[in-house]
Amino acid sequence: MVAALYPSYFHDNLAGFADALRPAAWDPATVPMRRLIEPASLSERLACFSAAHDTYEPRAAASQWSKWFFSRLGIATLVAQLGSGRALPLTLDGLALASRDDGTPAYFRLADTPGTAHAGHDLSALIDEVFTPVVNALSAHCRLAPRVFWSNASTYIAWALDELDRQAQAPRAPRIAVRDLLSRRDRPDGGFNPFYRAYKRCPPGTMDGDGRPVDQCRRLCCMRDLDARWDLCANCPRAMRFPVLERASG
């Protein structure tokens, strides 16, 4: 049985992330996060991903790999923090990553410490201590703008919060605090807020890339279609089909 941190907080569509956070332990399958973002190590990981998925355009590969990283760690962190009411002590030196055979993140090991009480809504450590150096490393590796990676990260945070609201499992007050964060350009301390407005509104009658009616889409394209291996995502702004408005006659 997998020894996961906070598994009881993951339900329904979030259940697949219950094993993404595991307690620190000797684990030959993991690589310290600080080592992972070193140029040689990151290049090796992305090369493994590219070969496994037959995608060799470096910007497309990096963007697509980042979605696995941001979803596994970001969603798991949000759910665990809102469920426990504590901010996890996330740092590059305190995290280790285990990957699947294709190079995508499988789980993270971190110290099983209590964290900061009554601060489950505070995502500062996730943003500043982990996501920011990872975004910078990915951007330097492939010369893709940081805002593309931040857009990838923010869409998963927004999706997970929507799920938590739908399930009403986590306490309401911290969910509201995170919802407020997603609507503000700056964080409460004045710091950069990369999760601001992950989505933009679409006019009535808009259809997404799968032909389904939608009222919102991603704010930015992830650029994965730079490689012919990948089509546009269904919720990509470039995939939206907007209604044709008839001109008034007379």
C-alpha positions as CSV (number, residue, x, y, z in Angstrom):
1,M,0.0,0.0,0.0
2,V,1.3,3.4,-1.0
3,A,2.1,5.7,2.0
4,A,0.6,9.0,0.8
5,L,0.3,12.3,2.6
6,Y,-3.3,13.5,3.2
7,P,-5.0,10.8,1.0
8,S,-8.4,11.3,2.7
9,Y,-8.9,14.7,1.1
10,F,-8.9,13.4,-2.5
11,H,-12.3,12.5,-3.9
12,D,-14.0,11.8,-7.2
13,N,-12.1,13.5,-10.1
14,L,-9.3,14.4,-7.7
15,A,-8.8,10.8,-6.4
16,G,-6.1,10.2,-9.0
17,F,-3.8,12.7,-7.3
18,A,-4.1,11.1,-3.8
19,D,-0.7,9.4,-4.2
20,A,1.2,12.4,-5.7
21,L,2.5,13.6,-2.3
22,R,4.4,11.0,-0.2
23,P,6.4,11.3,2.9
24,A,10.2,11.7,2.7
25,A,12.0,8.4,2.7
26,W,15.0,6.8,1.0
27,D,13.8,6.2,-2.5
28,P,16.2,5.4,-5.4
29,A,13.4,6.3,-7.9
30,T,13.5,10.0,-6.9
31,V,15.7,12.9,-7.9
32,P,16.0,16.0,-5.7
33,M,14.1,18.9,-7.3
34,R,17.1,21.2,-7.1
35,R,19.1,18.7,-9.2
36,L,16.2,18.2,-11.6
37,I,16.2,21.8,-12.8
38,E,19.9,21.8,-13.5
39,P,20.3,22.1,-17.3
40,A,21.8,18.7,-17.9
41,S,19.3,16.9,-15.7
42,L,16.3,18.8,-17.1
43,S,17.5,18.1,-20.7
44,E,17.8,14.4,-20.0
45,R,14.3,14.3,-18.5
46,L,12.8,16.2,-21.5
47,A,14.7,14.0,-24.0
48,C,13.1,10.9,-22.3
49,F,9.7,12.5,-22.6
50,S,10.3,13.5,-26.3
51,A,11.4,10.0,-27.3
52,A,8.5,8.4,-25.5
53,H,5.9,10.6,-27.1
54,D,7.5,11.1,-30.5
55,T,7.7,14.8,-30.1
56,Y,10.9,16.6,-30.8
57,E,10.1,20.3,-31.1
58,P,11.7,21.5,-27.8
59,R,9.2,24.2,-27.0
60,A,6.2,21.8,-27.5
61,A,7.9,19.0,-25.5
62,A,8.7,21.3,-22.6
63,S,5.2,22.8,-22.5
64,Q,3.6,19.4,-22.6
65,W,5.9,17.9,-19.9
66,S,5.2,20.9,-17.7
67,K,1.5,20.1,-17.7
68,W,2.3,16.8,-16.0
69,F,4.5,18.5,-13.5
70,F,2.1,21.4,-12.6
71,S,-0.9,19.1,-12.4
72,R,0.7,16.5,-10.2
73,L,2.2,18.9,-7.7
74,G,-0.1,21.8,-8.0
75,I,-3.4,20.0,-7.7
76,A,-2.1,17.7,-4.9
77,T,-0.8,20.7,-3.0
78,L,-4.0,22.7,-3.3
79,V,-6.2,19.8,-2.2
80,A,-3.9,18.8,0.7
81,Q,-3.6,22.4,1.9
82,L,-7.3,23.3,1.7
83,G,-8.2,20.0,3.3
84,S,-5.7,20.2,6.2
85,G,-5.8,23.9,6.6
86,R,-2.0,24.0,6.6
87,A,0.5,25.5,4.1
88,L,2.9,22.7,3.1
89,P,6.6,23.5,3.7
90,L,7.5,23.3,0.0
91,T,11.1,24.0,-1.1
92,L,13.4,22.8,-3.9
93,D,15.7,21.2,-1.2
94,G,12.7,19.6,0.5
95,L,11.2,17.9,-2.5
96,A,12.2,14.9,-4.6
97,L,10.5,13.7,-7.8
98,A,9.9,10.2,-9.1
99,S,9.2,9.9,-12.8
100,R,7.4,7.3,-14.9
101,D,9.2,5.5,-17.7
102,D,8.2,8.3,-20.2
103,G,9.7,11.0,-18.0
104,T,6.5,12.4,-16.7
105,P,6.2,13.1,-13.0
106,A,4.6,10.3,-10.9
107,Y,4.9,11.5,-7.3
108,F,6.8,13.8,-5.0
109,R,8.4,13.1,-1.6
110,L,8.5,15.8,1.0
111,A,9.0,16.1,4.7
112,D,5.9,15.0,6.6
113,T,6.0,18.1,8.8
114,P,2.9,19.9,10.1
115,G,3.3,23.1,8.0
116,T,1.9,26.5,8.9
117,A,-1.5,26.2,10.6
118,H,-4.6,28.1,9.4
119,A,-2.8,28.9,6.1
120,G,-4.1,26.3,3.7
121,H,-5.1,29.1,1.3
122,D,-1.5,30.4,1.1
123,L,0.1,29.2,-2.1
124,S,3.2,31.4,-1.8
125,A,5.6,28.5,-1.2
126,L,4.3,26.6,-4.2
127,I,4.6,29.7,-6.4
128,D,7.9,31.2,-5.1
129,E,9.9,28.2,-3.9
130,V,9.0,25.6,-6.5
131,F,7.0,26.7,-9.5
132,T,9.1,29.9,-10.2
133,P,12.5,28.1,-10.5
134,V,10.9,25.3,-12.5
135,V,9.3,27.8,-14.9
136,N,12.6,29.7,-15.2
137,A,14.5,26.5,-15.9
138,L,12.0,25.4,-18.6
139,S,12.0,28.8,-20.2
140,A,15.8,28.9,-20.4
141,H,15.9,25.4,-21.8
142,C,13.6,25.9,-24.7
143,R,13.3,29.7,-25.1
144,L,9.5,29.6,-24.6
145,A,8.1,32.6,-22.7
146,P,7.5,32.0,-19.0
147,R,3.9,33.2,-19.3
148,V,3.1,30.0,-21.3
149,F,4.3,27.8,-18.5
150,W,2.5,29.9,-15.9
151,S,-0.7,29.6,-18.0
152,N,-0.3,25.8,-17.9
153,A,0.1,25.9,-14.1
154,S,-2.8,28.3,-13.5
155,T,-5.3,26.2,-15.5
156,Y,-4.8,23.2,-13.3
157,I,-5.1,25.2,-10.1
158,A,-8.4,26.7,-11.4
159,W,-9.7,23.3,-12.4
160,A,-8.9,21.8,-9.0
161,L,-10.5,24.6,-7.2
162,D,-13.6,24.2,-9.3
163,E,-13.7,20.5,-8.4
164,L,-13.3,21.3,-4.7
165,D,-16.1,23.8,-4.9
166,R,-18.3,21.2,-6.7
167,Q,-17.6,18.5,-4.1
168,A,-17.8,20.9,-1.1
169,Q,-15.3,18.7,0.7
170,A,-12.8,21.3,1.8
171,P,-13.7,24.1,4.3
172,R,-15.5,26.9,2.6
173,A,-13.5,29.9,3.9
174,P,-10.1,28.9,2.5
175,R,-11.7,27.9,-0.8
176,I,-13.1,31.4,-1.1
177,A,-9.7,32.9,-0.3
178,V,-8.1,31.0,-3.1
179,R,-11.0,31.9,-5.5
180,D,-10.3,35.5,-4.5
181,L,-6.6,35.0,-5.3
182,L,-7.4,33.8,-8.8
183,S,-9.3,37.0,-9.5
184,R,-6.5,39.4,-8.4
185,R,-3.5,40.6,-10.3
186,D,-1.3,40.7,-7.2
187,R,-1.1,38.5,-4.2
188,P,-2.1,39.8,-0.8
189,D,1.5,40.6,0.0
190,G,1.9,42.5,-3.3
191,G,3.8,39.7,-4.9
192,F,3.4,38.4,-8.5
193,N,0.3,36.3,-8.9
194,P,0.8,33.9,-11.8
195,F,-2.6,32.3,-11.2
196,Y,-4.5,35.4,-12.1
197,R,-7.3,34.9,-14.7
198,A,-6.3,31.5,-16.1
199,Y,-9.4,31.7,-18.3
200,K,-11.2,34.3,-20.4
201,R,-14.9,34.5,-21.1
202,C,-16.3,33.5,-24.5
203,P,-19.5,35.0,-26.1
204,P,-22.7,32.9,-26.1
205,G,-22.7,30.2,-28.8
206,T,-18.9,29.6,-28.7
207,M,-17.9,26.0,-29.4
208,D,-14.6,24.5,-28.2
209,G,-12.2,22.3,-30.2
210,D,-14.3,19.2,-29.5
211,G,-17.5,20.9,-30.7
212,R,-18.9,21.4,-27.3
213,P,-20.6,24.7,-26.2
214,V,-18.4,26.6,-23.7
215,D,-18.5,30.0,-21.9
216,Q,-14.7,30.2,-21.3
217,C,-11.4,29.1,-22.6
218,R,-7.7,29.3,-21.7
219,R,-6.3,32.8,-21.8
220,L,-3.1,31.6,-23.5
221,C,-2.2,28.8,-26.0
222,C,0.2,26.3,-24.6
223,M,2.0,26.1,-28.0
224,R,2.2,22.4,-28.1
225,D,1.1,22.4,-31.7
226,L,4.5,23.7,-32.6
227,D,5.2,20.0,-33.0
228,A,3.0,18.2,-35.6
229,R,2.5,15.4,-33.0
230,W,0.0,17.5,-31.1
231,D,-3.2,19.2,-32.1
232,L,-4.6,22.3,-30.4
233,C,-6.1,21.6,-27.0
234,A,-9.9,21.6,-26.9
235,N,-9.9,24.6,-24.6
236,C,-7.2,26.5,-26.5
237,P,-8.3,30.1,-27.5
238,R,-7.1,29.3,-31.0
239,A,-9.4,26.3,-31.2
240,M,-12.6,28.3,-30.3
241,R,-15.3,28.7,-32.9
242,F,-17.2,31.8,-32.2
243,P,-20.7,32.5,-33.4
244,V,-21.2,34.5,-36.6
245,L,-23.2,37.6,-35.9
246,E,-25.6,38.6,-38.6
247,R,-25.4,42.2,-39.7
248,A,-28.5,44.2,-39.1
249,S,-30.3,44.8,-42.4
250,G,-31.5,48.2,-43.7
